[in-house]
């Protein structure tokens, strides 16, 4: 598995970039949002990667942040969501906004994304929330909760970070060190992502 690629940005195409690493050009599929943050040609860049291996294809998918990578992996776990659709979703919504839409059952935000209809939006919300509950049940059985949840905003932020695929024990550890006073749910999520992505 290739965790990340660091090299020179050689080309930007419609849905991919070419990164030169020691004379070898890696074609990496990326969201429009990620490609726009890479900067100019000839610049050294670091891209987190997901390698998809199929019978007739090996492809690399790239992300500028760990949270984008986590969101991509979570989306691939939803039935009917392939890599192209997952990248399209990433091009149009941030991981924190996406996670917040999932935990608040905001079907309108999800179905407003390109390629997502009402049924697909419902399925994405349902499957990701079910996965979060399953993970929560497993962790609760083996690891007692270590922090006291102070309010609904903090609970929502913790749920949202779980939607993005982070382990509850890691989230609890990070949230316990964040001063959530006066922060919105999305701000708490963003603060959590900063520390979890390190």
N, C-alpha and C positions, 0 to 999 in steps of 0.2 A: 504493500500500500504506500502511495506517495502522499505524505502529509502536507507538504507545501513545495512550491518551486520558486527559487529566487534567481532572477536573471534579467537580461535586457529586453525591454519592450520593443519588438521588431515591427509588429503590424497590428492594426485594429481592423477587424472586419465587421460584418453586420451582427453576428452572434458569437464571435470568438476573437481571441488574440493569439499572436505567436510570440512566445518568449524564447529567446536564445540563451541556452545554458551550455557554455563550453563548446560552442559550435553546433549544438543540436537544437533544432527548433521544435518546441512543444506547442501543439495546437490545443488551446484551452477554451471551452465554451463558457461564457459568462453572461450575467444579466447586464442590461444596458446601464443600470445604475452603477454597478461595479466597474464596468469599462470606463465610464465617465470620470471615475475618481483616480484612474491610473496615471493620468498626466501625459506628457509628450513622449514621442518616439525616442528611443535611445536612453531612456531613463531606466535605472535599476528598480525593479519591483519585486515584491514578495506576494505570492498568491497562494492562499490555502486551497487545497484541492480534494476532490472526491473522484475516485477512479471507478467508472462503471464498466464492468466486464460482461459482455454478452457473447453468445455463440459466434456471431459474425461481426462483432464490433467491440473495440476497447476505446473508451472516450474519457477525457479528463474534463471536469467541471471546476471552475475556479471562483473564488470568493475573496473579497478584500478583508473580511472580518470573520472571526470564529462564529459569531452569532448568525451570520448569513449561512454559513456552512451547516450549522445545527438546524436552522429552519428548512434548508434544502433537504437534509436527511429525514426530517420529520415529515415533510410533504411527500417524499418518495414512498413513505410507509402507508400512505392513504391510497386505497383502491381507486384506480382510474386516474391517478395523477402520475404522469411520467416526467422525465427530466426537462423536456422542453416547456411543459406547462409550469413546472416548479420554478424555472428560470424566469418565465413571464411574470409569475406572481411576485418574485423577488425584485423584478424591475419596477414594480408599481406600488410596493408597500414595504415599510421598514419592519424588521423583525419584532420590535416592541409594539408597533401598531397592530401587526398581525396577531401576535399573542393576546393582546388586549381584546381584539375582536372575537377571538376564539372563546376566551373565558367569559365574555359578556354576552355570548350568543348573538353577536352583531352580524346577522346574516346579510344585511344590506351592504355593509362594507366588503364582505367576502365576495358577494355575487357581483359587485361593481368592478371586480378585477377582470381583465381580459381573459376570455376562455372559460370563465366560471359562470354557470347558470345557478338557478335557485336550488336544484337538486344536488348539484356538485358542492355548493356552499354548505348545505345541510350535512352532507356526508363528511366533508372536511372537518366541520365543527364537532360532529358526533364522534368520529374516529379518533381525533386528537384528544378530545376530552376523556374518552374511554381509556386511551393509552395512558394518560396522565393518572387516572384513578387507579389503574392496575399497578402502575409503578409505585404510586403512593401507598397502596395496600401492602405491596411486597416490602417496601422500606420500613413502613410502620411496624410490621411484624418482627423485623430483625433489629431495627435501630429506633429507639425511643426518640420522640421529638425533643430537640434540645433547646429550642427557643420558644418563648411565649409570644404568640401573635398579638400585637397591640391593638390593631384595628382592622376594619374591612379592607381598607386600601392596601395594607401590607399583605393581607391574605390574598387579595386579587393579584398583586404583583408576584407573589410566590407561585401562585397557580399559573400565571402567564409564563414565568421562567421555566416551569415544568413542561409547559406546552412546547417550548423551544428545545426540550430534550436534556435540560440540566438535571442532575440528581438532587433530590430534596435536601440531603445532608449538606451538599455544597452550597445550595441556595441559602439554607438556614444560617450557615456559617458566615456568608457574605452579608446577608440582610441584618444580622445581629450587630454588624459594625457600621451600618448606615444610619445617619440621623434622618428619619423620615418626616420630621416635623415640617409641615407646610408643603410637602411634596405631593404632586398628583400621582396617581397610580402609574402613569406612563413614565414620569420622572424617576420613580422608584425602580421601575423595570430597567430604564437606561443606566441608572447607577449600578444596579445589579449586574447588568451585562458588561459594564466596564471592568468590574472586578472578576467576573467569571471568565471573561475572555482573555485574561492575562496569562 
